[in-house]
C-alpha cells in the first residue's frame, strides 16, 4: 500500500515518519529528488537525492516522476521506479507536498492520504525559526505557502495534529495499521483464497 504524508513545512512530517518507520519496521520510505542545496547534516540518498536543475528537468521529460512540483522555488519529485520497486515488496511511504499529493491522487494509484497539521499556526512559525535554516525572505515564503497548504486538509483521508509528539506518532501508526485492513488492500489475498 502507498501512504502519502503531506503538510506544511515545519509541521514535523520527517520526525513523525522517522519514528513510525522505526516502530513498524516494515514500511519503506521513498527518497525524493530535489534541486535544493544539501544542508550540512543531510546525506545524499538518505534525506533526498540531490540533483541539478538540468538533471531534474531531464527526468521530467523522460517521465520518470510519479509526481513533481516546484516548492519554495526548488524542484522536488518522487521517482516512479523507486516507488514501484519498493511497493513490490511491501508498503511505501511518501513525504511530499500538497501539489504532489494531488498528482498522486489524480494518477488513480491506490493510496492513503494523510495530512500532518501543526496545532496552531504560530507553532509552525516557532518551529521554522528554531531550525535556523532559512533567511527572512525564505521564512516568509514558507509561512505564506503553509497558510495555503493548510487550507487543503479536506482533500486528505486522515488528519494528524502534531501537538504532542507521542500522540501524533501513535495516530500515524494507527492510520497505517488500519489502512492495511481496508478491503482493497487485502483483495489479492482474499481472492486468492488465503487469509
C-alpha positions as a printed Julia matrix, in Angstrom:
195×3 Matrix{Float64}:
   0.0     0.0     0.0
   1.09    3.56   -0.69
   0.94    6.12    2.14
   1.13    9.77    1.11
   2.08   12.04    4.01
   1.83   15.76    3.43
   1.63   19.0     5.37
   3.27   22.4     5.57
   7.0    22.83    6.09
   7.82   22.67    9.8
   4.79   20.59   10.83
   7.02   17.68   11.87
   6.48   15.23    8.99
  10.08   13.99    8.93
  10.19   13.41   12.68
   6.87   11.54   12.69
   7.81    9.45    9.68
  11.18    8.53   11.19
   9.57    7.43   14.44
   6.8     5.44   12.77
   9.18    3.68   10.41
  11.42    2.79   13.34
   8.47    1.42   15.3
   6.81   -0.51   12.47
   9.96   -1.64   10.66
   8.08   -2.9     7.6
   7.34    0.37    5.79
   9.77    1.55    3.11
  10.48    5.24    2.53
  10.72    6.67   -0.97
  13.52    9.23   -1.05
  12.55   12.24   -3.17
  14.73   14.05   -5.68
  15.38   17.77   -5.21
  17.3    20.64   -6.73
  17.71   22.43   -3.41
  21.12   22.68   -1.8
  22.07   19.94    0.66
  22.19   21.02    4.31
  25.26   20.17    6.38
  23.51   17.37    8.3
  21.97   15.73    5.22
  23.29   12.76    3.3
  22.61   12.32   -0.42
  20.29    9.36   -0.85
  19.07    9.44    2.74
  17.07   12.66    3.09
  16.95   13.4    -0.64
  18.64   12.59   -3.91
  20.27   15.96   -4.63
  20.48   16.73   -8.35
  21.0    19.74  -10.61
  18.06   21.56  -12.16
  19.21   20.33  -15.57
  19.19   16.68  -14.43
  15.78   17.13  -12.79
  14.31   18.65  -15.95
  15.65   15.72  -17.97
  13.88   13.34  -15.57
  10.62   15.26  -16.11
  10.96   14.95  -19.9
  11.66   11.22  -19.55
   8.5    10.72  -17.44
  10.48    9.34  -14.51
   8.41   11.02  -11.76
   5.22    9.77  -10.17
   4.78   13.37   -9.04
   6.86   16.51   -9.05
   6.41   20.14   -8.06
   8.21   23.4    -7.52
   8.08   24.21   -3.81
   9.68   27.28   -2.25
  11.44   27.88   -5.58
  13.06   24.41   -5.73
  12.09   21.26   -7.65
  11.0    18.14   -5.75
   9.89   14.83   -7.22
   9.16   11.18   -6.47
  10.78    8.55   -8.66
   8.19    6.27  -10.23
  10.68    3.38  -10.45
  11.76    3.69   -6.8
   8.13    3.58   -5.64
   7.37    0.61   -7.89
  10.46   -1.32   -6.71
   9.69   -0.74   -3.03
   5.95   -1.39   -3.48
   6.72   -4.81   -4.98
   7.83   -5.98   -1.53
   5.54   -4.03    0.81
   4.19   -0.68    1.93
   5.76    2.57    0.75
   5.59    5.95    2.45
   5.95    9.26    0.61
   6.73   12.6     2.28
   5.52   15.09   -0.31
   3.87   18.49   -0.54
   0.19   19.17   -1.26
   0.81   19.66   -5.01
   2.46   16.25   -5.21
  -0.31   14.6    -3.19
  -2.84   15.98   -5.67
  -0.85   14.48   -8.56
  -0.7    11.06   -6.9
  -4.46   11.18   -6.28
  -5.1    12.23   -9.9
  -2.96    9.3   -11.12
  -5.57    6.9    -9.72
  -2.94    4.94   -7.84
  -4.47    3.47   -4.65
  -3.13    5.27   -1.59
  -3.98    6.57    1.87
  -3.56   10.33    2.05
  -2.51   11.7     5.46
  -2.19   15.39    6.34
   0.04   16.48    9.22
  -1.06   19.74   10.78
   0.51   21.94   13.45
  -1.72   22.65   16.47
  -1.76   26.39   15.67
  -0.09   28.49   13.0
   2.16   30.29   15.5
   3.65   26.92   16.48
   4.64   26.41   12.84
   6.41   29.78   12.82
   8.23   28.87   16.05
   9.38   25.5    14.65
  10.69   27.06   11.45
  12.57   29.74   13.4
  14.08   27.06   15.66
  15.51   25.22   12.63
  17.68   28.23   11.71
  17.89   27.04    8.11
  16.04   29.94    6.48
  16.8    33.59    5.88
  13.94   36.07    6.48
  12.75   36.02    2.85
  12.67   32.18    2.74
  10.92   32.03    6.11
   8.24   34.48    4.95
   7.7    32.46    1.75
   7.45   29.18    3.66
   4.9    30.67    6.07
   2.81   32.12    3.22
   2.9    28.76    1.43
   2.0    26.98    4.68
  -1.18   29.07    5.06
  -2.28   27.93    1.59
  -1.31   24.29    2.19
  -3.23   24.08    5.47
  -6.4    25.0     3.58
  -6.03   21.76    1.58
  -6.59   19.48    4.58
 -10.16   18.46    3.47
  -8.61   16.75    0.41
  -6.95   14.12    2.63
  -8.29   10.87    4.08
  -6.78   11.39    7.53
  -5.55   14.3     9.66
  -2.87   14.1    12.36
  -2.46   17.17   14.56
   1.14   17.23   15.72
   0.84   18.92   19.08
   2.08   16.1    21.3
   4.76   14.04   19.52
   3.94   10.71   21.21
   0.23   11.05   20.44
   0.93   12.1    16.84
   3.24    9.08   16.35
   0.54    6.79   17.77
  -2.08    8.38   15.5
   0.04    7.97   12.37
   0.85    4.34   13.24
  -2.85    3.65   13.83
  -3.75    5.09   10.42
  -1.16    2.91    8.68
  -2.22   -0.23   10.52
  -5.93    0.41    9.91
  -5.38    1.24    6.23
  -3.75   -2.13    5.74
  -7.07   -3.71    6.73
  -9.15   -1.96    4.09
 -10.77   -4.44    1.68
  -8.88   -3.04   -1.33
  -5.51   -3.57    0.32
  -6.33   -7.21    1.11
  -8.14   -8.05   -2.14
  -5.37  -10.17   -3.65
  -5.06  -12.36   -0.54
  -8.83  -12.71   -0.15
  -9.48  -13.55   -3.79
  -6.52  -15.92   -3.82
  -8.22  -17.94   -1.09
  -5.68  -17.1     1.61
  -6.41  -15.37    4.9
